[in-house]
């Protein structure tokens, strides 16, 4: 659903294209959108940001509250 939303937004952003043969206006196909839009897909952006976040959590180690919740041990250890 996220990819569908991304294509819909990009299709509206880039608009229609003029067909060379019939000289009529056509919607952009997904391949044409990917050729015009050179940035990373939304999935790659989300995955990379999750990895950065996981790196920050791993850096805090067991002393961080977020780390304890992430590994399933939310109790404070003495």
C-alpha positions in Angstrom: 0.0 0.0 0.0 2.9 2.3 0.7 4.4 1.8 -2.8 0.9 2.4 -4.3 0.7 5.7 -2.4 4.2 6.7 -3.4 3.4 6.1 -7.1 0.2 8.0 -6.9 1.9 11.0 -5.4 4.7 10.9 -7.9 2.2 10.5 -10.8 0.4 13.6 -9.7 3.6 15.5 -9.2 5.0 14.7 -12.7 1.6 15.0 -14.4 0.7 13.6 -17.8 2.9 13.0 -20.8 2.2 13.6 -24.4 2.2 10.5 -26.6 4.5 10.9 -29.6 2.4 8.8 -32.0 -1.2 9.8 -31.4 -0.3 13.1 -29.7 -2.7 12.5 -26.9 -2.1 12.8 -23.2 -1.3 9.6 -21.2 -0.8 8.8 -17.6 2.8 7.8 -16.7 3.5 4.2 -16.1 5.4 3.0 -13.0 8.6 2.3 -15.0 8.5 5.9 -16.4 8.0 7.3 -13.0 11.0 5.3 -11.7 13.1 6.7 -14.6 12.2 10.3 -13.8 12.4 10.0 -10.1 16.0 9.3 -9.3 15.7 9.3 -5.5 15.5 6.1 -3.3 12.2 4.4 -2.9 10.2 4.9 0.3 11.1 1.4 1.4 14.8 2.0 1.3 14.5 5.3 3.2 12.4 3.6 5.9 14.8 0.7 6.2 17.9 2.9 6.4 16.3 5.1 9.1 15.3 2.0 11.1 18.9 0.8 10.9 20.2 4.2 12.2 17.7 4.1 15.0 18.7 0.5 15.9 22.3 1.6 15.9 21.6 4.3 18.4 19.7 1.9 20.6 22.5 -0.7 20.5 25.0 2.0 21.4 23.2 2.8 24.6 23.4 -0.8 25.7 21.7 -2.3 28.6 21.7 1.0 30.5 19.1 2.5 28.2 15.4 2.3 28.9 14.6 1.9 25.2 17.0 -1.0 24.8 15.4 -2.8 27.7 12.0 -2.4 26.3 13.3 -3.5 22.8 14.7 -6.7 24.1 11.7 -7.4 26.3 13.1 -6.7 29.8 11.4 -3.4 30.9 12.1 -4.0 34.6 15.0 -2.0 36.2 17.8 -4.4 37.2 19.7 -3.7 40.4 
